[in-house]
Amino acid sequence: MLDEHPFALGLFGLNVSGGITMTSAPGAFELSWESTSRVARQADRLGLDLLVPVARWRGYGGRLNPNGVTYETFTWAAGVAAVTERIVVAATAHAPAVHPVVVAKQAATIAAISGGRFALNAVMGWFTPELDMFGIATKEHADRYRFGDEWMGIIDRLWSSTEPFDHDGASFQLRQAVSEPRPAQRPLVLNAGASPAGVEFTARHADINFATLLDAEQGRALADNITSVAEANGRKVRVMTYGTVVLGDTEADARRRYEEILSAGDSEAARNFMHYLGLNSSSFEAHIAAALEEHFITSGGGLPLVGSAEQVADRLTELYEAGITGFLMGGVPYDGMLERFGAEVLPLLRERGLRM
């Protein structure tokens, strides 16, 4: 899966209100089954590769409470898998909140529904107000990945084992654990870790590192590091990133639309998001804090691509040349962005050999 094209493309955040933006600009994503399934089918028809949902149990507050209305990701993925034909559909799991025996069974079920088009995005859990809802203490960073390593190891064993097994670990004690049916092939696993512990988790367990980047050079350094650590573990990992795509007839046209998205943004919600990620604005110089806030409003912390079709294709090519081999897109609106992206950007990427 995802090996058909040198550069993979997909959508991010189709299961949450606002998608990956924090704005009330015209076209901001309003969540319904009709809207999410329609855009998913549109992406499928265009030949995109991957849909990744956001696992959110509560929103970020502020004026708009972005991501406050959400569809749970496993049931969402099952539904989307049933109405699409070729695109890979992911579910996102917060490891502390979902037992590995449950995840293994859910994943195998969706793999059966989709004909093997399922991926698991493993998240270690960082949004304290959410974890408080479950009565789960927020772990220290390194402890999250130690927990996740055991959690993912159990899931992998359940996916592959033909016999019941016992497990005695620091966080889980299982007796005669088994899960049937097993997926016909191991589902793709994604993780967004960029810290040393996160990169090590990716190298041990993930097929895709789903990185948050500010530019191609940062991507080059991260991709080189992940590739090196993965190779030391005898594995190969694809590095992808994400952001909102804003297309215009000209750069000025696209920039005007981008400024509409930004000016209608929810700064309080963006600062809340940053706070729980440990990015307190008071820790940065004012211009850096403002730039970070802008990225969270327009792209959920990701890398917005703004310009003409040629300019957006250039940016994607720069990422590819830096070792980033995929991009998950947001849009305001998703369907309008996809229509234009398919008509204007995809042909350029094919000409450049990024898409087949």
ZIDASUL-V334652 format. One line per field, one symbol per residue. ss: DSSP state (A for helix, B for strand, O for the rest). psi: psi as a letter, one per 20 degrees, with the letter a starting at -180 (. if undefined). Layout:
ss: ???
psi: ???
This chain:
ss: OOOOOOOBBBBBOOOBOOOOOOBOOOOOOOOOAAAAAAAAAAAAAAOOOBBBOOOOOOOOOOOOOOOOOBOOAAAAAAAAAAAOOOOBBBBBBBAAAOOAAAAAAAAAAAAAAAOOOBBBBBBOOOOAAAAAAAOOOOOOAAAAAAAAAAAAAAAAAAAAOOOOBBBBOOOOBBBBBOOOOOOOOOOBBBBOOOOAAAAAAAAAAOOBBBOOOOOAAAAAAAAAAAAAAAAAOOOOOBBBBBBBBBBOOOAAAAAAAAAAAAAOBOAAAAAAAAAAOOOOAAAOOAAAAAAAAAAAAAAOOOOOBBBOAAAAAAAAAAAAAOOOOBBBBBOOOAAAAAAAAAAAAAAAAAAOOOOO
psi: qjjhqhoqqaqpkijqpicjrmqjqpiqpoprhggghghghghghijrhppprpopirajbahilqjhoqpphghghgghhhjrhhqppqqppogiipphhgggggghghhggikjlqqpoopioinghghhhikpqpqqghhghgghggghhggghhhhpiqqqqpoahhpoqplpqopqqqhqpqqpqqjpirghghggghhhqhppnqoqhrhghhggggggggghghhjkrpppprarrppoqrhrghghhggghggghjrnhggghggggiijmphiiqqghgghgggghhghjkiaopopargggghgghgggghijpkqppqrqnrgggggghghhhgghhhghijhq.
